Amino acid sequence: MSNAKFDGYAAQYDSWFINNENVFLSELKLLKSALDLTDGGRMLSIGCGSGLFEEQLRTQYGINVTDGVEPSEDMATIAKRRGMSVQIATAETAQLEENSYDVIYFNGSSSYIADLKLAYGNVLTALKPGGSLILLDVPKESAYGLLYLLAAARGSYDGLEDVAPADSYPIELARSAYWHTTPEKSAVLTDELGLHDLQYRQTLSTAPIYSNDFVEEPREGFDRGGYVAIIARK
Ligand SMILES: C[S@@+](CC[C@H](N)C(=O)[O-])C[C@H]1O[C@@H](n2cnc3c(N)ncnc32)[C@H](O)[C@@H]1O
């Protein structure tokens, strides 16, 4: 069951972002720039984790996302403390009111979902016609994706110290992921679920070992980012 993946890692997950503050701020800017491409309105975060991004969206940009879906009780407990209202469920099983959200986003959670069509299809019922679905993730084909695939195959970052960030993403979380490419996710959205008008924004475009050296402004496209946003219309 996918909730087991992040149970027990909640504190470690947050402290990883605190130790990699510039990476966090670059990703936060990407989320903000993706939300700017939507018409705003009522928003839902799928796999909201500890609500760290939502807290900073509120304090730094005045954007309020209070509704979340999250399978890990450990993560959800922290998100609730941060003011979110969280349904404990996966994207595949969440019970959501039809046509009730203007924007639904998956920030980092698609990487823990095997069947994307099932997960996106379930939450799409809750998206209003004309609303936006946003997927933000580490693409499988990016330098970060390849690093995590390599470390997972080796079982650790041993031997990768001179190419991996000093405080690397927890190996257990890299190992339990299902990495997807950006074209793979795009094809699910357009060909299988009928979404359209896809746009792309990206950040973390340096080699991973340099990505915490500065805060990066998001740019268009998906060909070099270690973190990519796909923005699609229903
Ligand atoms: C990389 S974390 C991202 C958390 C948060 N959105 C953030 O960016 O800090 C991935 C999250 O997806 C959640 N997750 C795992 N499987 C899921 C699923 N099937 N449906 C929804 N969320 C899932 C995990 O519990 C975890 O909180």
PDBQT file of the ligand as one rigid body, heavy atoms in Angstrom, charges set to zero:
ROOT
HETATM    1  C1  LIG A 301       7.495  13.568  -3.009  1.00  0.00    +0.000 C 
HETATM    2  S1  LIG A 301       6.179  13.608  -1.865  1.00  0.00    +0.000 S 
HETATM    3  C2  LIG A 301       5.465  15.197  -2.219  1.00  0.00    +0.000 C 
HETATM    4  C3  LIG A 301       4.704  15.760  -1.046  1.00  0.00    +0.000 C 
HETATM    5  C4  LIG A 301       4.256  17.213  -1.220  1.00  0.00    +0.000 C 
HETATM    6  N1  LIG A 301       3.328  17.378  -2.328  1.00  0.00    +0.000 N 
HETATM    7  C5  LIG A 301       5.460  18.095  -1.418  1.00  0.00    +0.000 C 
HETATM    8  O1  LIG A 301       5.703  18.476  -2.561  1.00  0.00    +0.000 OA
HETATM    9  O2  LIG A 301       6.163  18.365  -0.449  1.00  0.00    +0.000 OA
HETATM   10  C6  LIG A 301       5.033  12.500  -2.573  1.00  0.00    +0.000 C 
HETATM   11  C7  LIG A 301       3.737  12.399  -1.804  1.00  0.00    +0.000 C 
HETATM   12  O3  LIG A 301       2.823  11.598  -2.553  1.00  0.00    +0.000 OA
HETATM   13  C8  LIG A 301       2.125  10.790  -1.654  1.00  0.00    +0.000 C 
HETATM   14  N2  LIG A 301       1.607   9.624  -2.385  1.00  0.00    +0.000 N 
HETATM   15  C9  LIG A 301       2.138   8.387  -2.512  1.00  0.00    +0.000 A 
HETATM   16  N3  LIG A 301       1.342   7.598  -3.223  1.00  0.00    +0.000 NA
HETATM   17  C10 LIG A 301       0.254   8.349  -3.578  1.00  0.00    +0.000 A 
HETATM   18  C11 LIG A 301      -0.940   8.096  -4.302  1.00  0.00    +0.000 A 
HETATM   19  N4  LIG A 301      -1.167   6.893  -4.850  1.00  0.00    +0.000 N 
HETATM   20  N5  LIG A 301      -1.840   9.079  -4.411  1.00  0.00    +0.000 NA
HETATM   21  C12 LIG A 301      -1.608  10.302  -3.879  1.00  0.00    +0.000 A 
HETATM   22  N6  LIG A 301      -0.492  10.602  -3.185  1.00  0.00    +0.000 NA
HETATM   23  C13 LIG A 301       0.436   9.647  -3.038  1.00  0.00    +0.000 A 
HETATM   24  C14 LIG A 301       3.153  10.423  -0.595  1.00  0.00    +0.000 C 
HETATM   25  O4  LIG A 301       2.567   9.924   0.586  1.00  0.00    +0.000 OA
HETATM   26  C15 LIG A 301       3.876  11.742  -0.446  1.00  0.00    +0.000 C 
HETATM   27  O5  LIG A 301       3.314  12.553   0.538  1.00  0.00    +0.000 OA
ENDROOT
TORSDOF 0
